[in-house]
Each structure stands twice: as C-alpha cells, then as structure tokens.
Amino acid sequence: MPVQASRIGFTTLSVTLAWFFFNGCMSNINKWLFYQYNFKYPIFVTACHQLCCFICSGIAISTCPEQLNVKEKPPSVKVLGRVRVLAFVFAISIACGNVALRFVFPSFTQVVASTTPIWTSLAAYQIQGKTQSPKSLLCIMGMCCGCALAFWGEVNFHLFGFGAIVCATALRGLKSVLGSILLTGEDSLDVLTLLYYTSQSATVFLFLASMVLEMVQMAADPILLHGGEDGMWVTLAMSSFVAFFMNLCNFLVTFYTSAVTLSVLGNVKSVLVIMASLGIFRNQLSWLTAVGTFITLCSAGVYTRGRMKLMMSKEKKPSLIGNV
C-alpha cells in the first residue's frame, strides 16, 4: 500500500506540474497573439485549439491505444450525448476566456478565474450532491477574499472583459464537474477518448460560431489579406499545440484528484500566470492585488495539502495513460 500510494502521489504531482506549465504558456501566448499581432478573432483561435486537440488525440488513440490504456469499447449514445453537453460548455468557456484576453491582461483574468472553486462547489452540490468540509469551505472563502482584494486593486479594468471572464469562470466550474462524472462515473471514458469526442463536437460549435460572428471581419482584414504578419501563424500553431497538452493535463488532474481540487490548484496557477504576465507585459500591479494574491496562494496551499493527504491514504486508482 505505501508503494502504491507513493506512486499515485508521484503521478498526480507530475500531471499537476505539467498542467501548471501548459496553463501558464497558454494564457501568455494567447495574449501575445492578441496584443502583439492585434489578432481580433478569439473564437477562431479557440476553434483552432479544439481542432488541434481532435487531431492529436485521434492520432494518439489510433497509433498506440494499448500503451495509452484506451478503452476498446466505443461510448454509448447516452454517453456521447453527455459528451456533447460537456463540449458545448467547454467551448463557450474557452471562447469567453479568449474574448476576455482581447481586453484585459492575463493577470486580471487569473484573479477573476480564482473564484472557480465557488462555482465548482455549487455545480458539484447541484449535480452530484457533494458537500465540502468546514475546513475546505474556510480555505475556499480565504481564496475568494484574497481574489476580491486583488480585484479591488486592479488598475487595468474593462467591463466587457470582466463580464467575459466571469462567464468563462462559471462555465469552467460546471465543465470540471461534468468532466469528472464522465471520467469516474458509470460507463466512464478514458482521458484521451473524452478529449477526442469533446474536441470533435467543440470544433464544430466554434467554427460555426466563428463563421457567423467573425468571418466577415476576417475576410476584410487587410493584415490577413496579405498573409498576416511575420510570426503570427507560427504563434497560433504553437498556441494550438499547447492547448492540446493543457486540455489533456486538465482531464488527468480531474481524474487523479477532483473537480474542486482542480479549481483550487487553478488558484496557484493563477498566481504564477500573474507573475509571468507582469514580467512579459509590464502591466501595473497595486498593493491590494499583491496582498490578495498572497492570501489566495496561502489558502490554496492549505487546501491542496489536505487533499493530497486524503488522496495518499486511499487506494491507488488505475492509470489512464500508462505510467504518466
């Protein structure tokens, strides 16, 4: 049992660190695309991300299914229906997040996104009937208070960007719970299969939305008519590949921990992204934001430590992708 617990703990730590890395890269690469190249089409960017996820997960499933522990049995019609609901929520959440990055810096989006544990807990309670312990609720409240201070001190405020990131955050919490059900519930899917079918449906949703809302402007954009600026398409391609690994790690962290733990770990990630944003874009940081960030990090650390202890005391779950 100690060996098994140690192994599952190492696997969880590995996928969590990878998730931190790819999330940080994702936010800053997307902001660079919108900020440096003045690329005004966030829904199209999100559609490209999902298309890359669909292609990469499909290649992985078809080339080495046994090594990746992909289930041979195809999902039922009922499960595919649930996947399409997840895909819709998933697509809108990411699209709203990318829309927000057009108007605000990654540091501000991460502060607002740090309220995800509240939305996740509400969704888990409504859908699964799950409740949090008093200690967990205290940690979540500490994080939210810290985020409120950081938000109050934000100097780069934009109302539309704020509304977009609030929508993205609420939907992200719902997405985590729906993904957790599909990964661990009855007729559960493996991570790659879930990513494959989710990105397949999300790609269709997003390209249709982009055609309706952005295609006219894209067709008349003088920069795009001349092939785009140097490095723009390379940045978009890099962003799409990072999106695949980020989403894969997202589902892995959900499987090995829980939907609420994923949202709390997101607060630690938010602090790292805020620091990276300040270093790259040089946006201003107030003392209230600094204090709020510190409170958020401390509260998330206490919560995560408790969850890791609980996880180490349980039986090892079967690995979804070999020895991750």
N, C-alpha and C positions, 0 to 999 in steps of 0.2 A: 504493500500500500504506500509506504513513504516514497519508493521509487516511482510508482505511478503518479502520485500527487506531485512530485518534483518535476516529472516530465510534462504533465499537463500545465503546470505553472510556467515552465520554460517556454512551452509552445504559446501560451497566452501572452506572455511578455514579449515574445518575438513578433507576433502578429500585431500587438498593440503598438510597439515601437515603429513597425512598418507603416501602420495606419497614421501615426503622428507625422511621419516624414512625408508621405504622399499627400496628406491633407494640407500641410504647410506649403508644399510645392504647388498644389492645385490653386489655392486662393491667390497666391502671388503671381503665378504665371498668367492666370486669367486677368487679374488686374493689370498686369503689364500689357497684355493684348489690347485691353480696352483703353488704357491710359497712354501707352507709348505709340500705338498704331491707330488710335481713335477708331477702333473697330466697334460699330454700333449695333451689333446683331447678337445679343446674348442667347436668344432662343436657338439660333442656328449653331452657335458654339456648343450648346448643350446637346443638340441633336447629333453633332459630330462626335461628341463624347460617347453617347449611347451607341452609335453605330460602331465605334471602335471597340466598345465593350462586347457587343454582339459578335463581331468578327473574331476577336481574340479568344473569347470564351468558347466559341464554336470550334476554333482550331484546336484549342487545348482538349476539349471533350473528344473530338474525332481522332486525334493523334495518339493520345496516351490516357485513355479512360481508366485502365486498371491502376496505373501508378497514382492517379489523382482520386481514386476511390469514387468514381462517378457511378451512380446507380444505373443499372441496365434498364429497369422498368420505366417506361415513359410516364409522365404525370397524367393523372386522370383529368377529365373535362372539368370536374369540380375544382380541382387544384389549379388548373390553368385559369379558371375564372377568378380565383383569388389572386393569382399572379398578375393578371391584367389590372385588378384594382390597385395592387401594390405598384405596378408600373406607372399608372396614372398619377398616383400620389408622389411617387419617386420623381417622375418627370417634371411635375409642376414645382416640387420643392427645389430641385436643382436649377430650374429655369428662373424661379424667383430669386434665388441666391445670386445667379449670374447677372440678372437685371439690376440687383442692388449694387453690385460691384461697378456698374457704369456710373453710379452717382456718389458712392461713398468709398472710403478706403477699407482694406481688409481688417484693419484694427477695429473699426467701428462695427463691421458686420459680425466679427467674432465676439464682441461684447454682447450684442443683442442675442446672438446664437447661443450664448452660455445659459440662457433661460430654458434650453431644451429639456432638462430634467423635469421641469414642471409639466410641460406638455406631454412628455413621455409617461410620467406617472399618472396623469389624468387619463391618457389613452389606455394604459395598461389596466387601470381600475375599471374603466367603462367597458372594455372589450374582454379582459381576462379575469376581472375581479381581484387583481393583485393589489395589495397594500404595502406600504413601506413601514419599517420600524421607526419608533420615535427618534432614534439616533440618526437614521438615514434622512428623515424629514428635516432634522435640525441642520444637517450638513447641506442639504439642498437649499434650505432657507438662507444659510450663510452665503452660499454661492450666489443666490439671487440678489441678496442685499449688496454683495460686492459688485455684481454686474450693474445694479441700479446706480451705485455711486459712480462707477466708470461711465455709465451712460449720461449721468447728470453733468459730468465734467467734459463730455465730448465737444470739441470745438468745430468739427467738420460735419455738421448736421445737415441732412437733406431729407425732407418729409417723405417724398416718394420712395427714396432709397430705404428709409426706415420702415415704411409700410411693406415693401417687398421682402425685406429680411425678416420681419415679424411673421409674414405668411410662410416663408421658407422654413423658419424655425418650428412653427406649429406643425407643419406638414412633415418635417423631419422626425419629430417625436412620434407621430402616427405611423410613419414609414418604418421606424425601428421596431414598433410593436408588431405590425403586420409581417415584417420580415422574420421576426423571432418565432411567430406562430408557424410560418411556412418551413422554417429550419428545424424546429423541435417538436411540432405538434403531430397530429395524426396525418399519415401519408406525407411525411416530411421529405423535403428535397435536399440534395447536397448543394454546397455553395455555388459551384460552377454552373450547375443546371439552373438554379434560381437566377443567377446573374444572366445567363443566356436568354431565358424566356422573358425576364423582366426588361432587359435592354432591348430585346426584339420588339416588344409592344411599345416601350417608351420611345424608340426611334421613330416609329410610325406616328405616334402622337405629336412628337416635337417637330418633325419635318412638315407635317400638315399645318401645325401652328405657325411655323416659320414662313411657310408659303403664304399664309393668309395675312400675317402681321408684318413681315419683314421683306418679302420678295420684291415688292415694288421699289422700296428704297434701295435694296441691294442692286437691282437692275439699273438704277440711275446713279449709283455711287461712282464718281469719277475715278477714285482710287482703285476700286475693284475692276472697273472697265479697262484699266491699264495694267491689270495683273497683280495689283496690290503692292504694298511697299516691301522692300527687301527685309526678309526675315519674318514677315507676318504669317505666311502659311506654314513655315517651319515651327513657329511658336504655337500655332493652332494644332499642328500634328503632335507636338510634344505634350501639349495640354491634354489631347485626346488619349494618348498612351498612359499618361499619369492618371487620368480618370479611370481607366480600366483597373489598374493596380489599387487605386484608392477604394473603388467600389468593392473589389474582391476582398480587401482587408476589412472593409466595413462590415460585410456579411460574416466574415470569420470572427471578428471581435464580438458581434452579436451572438454567434453560436457559442463561443467559449465563455462568455460572461452572461450578459442580459441586456435588454433594450435600455433599461435605466442606467446601468453601468456604462454602456456605450455613450450615452448622452453626458454622463458626468466626466468620463475621460475626455469628452469633447471640450470641456472647460479647460483642462490642462493644455490641450492642443490649441485652444483659443489664445492662451497666454503666449505660447510660442509663436503663433502666427502674428499676434500683435507686435511682438518684439521684432520679428522679421520685417513686418510692414514698416515699422518706424525706421529700420535700418535702410530699407530699399527706397521708400517713397518720401522719407523725411517729413511725414505729416506730424503736426504738433500734438503733444501729449500733456494734459493738465495733471495737477497733483491729485485731483479727485479720481481720475482714471487710473493713476498709478496705485492709489490706495485700494480702489475697488478690485484691480487686478490681483493685488496681493491677497486680499480676503478670499477671492474666488479660488486662487491656487491652493491656499491652506485648507479651505473647506473640501475641495475636490480631493486633496491628498488624504485627508482623514477618511472620507467615504471610500475611496479606492482601496486604502489599506484594509478596511473592514471587509470589503467584498472579496479581496484576494485571500484573506484568511479563511473566509467562509468557503471559497472555491477550493482551496487546498485541502480542506477537511472532507470534501465529498469524493465520491468515486470518480475515476478518470472517464471522461466522455470519449467515444471513438473518434479518431482523427478523420477530418473530412478530406484532407488533401495530403495523404501520406504523412511523412514526418516534416511538418511545416517548420 
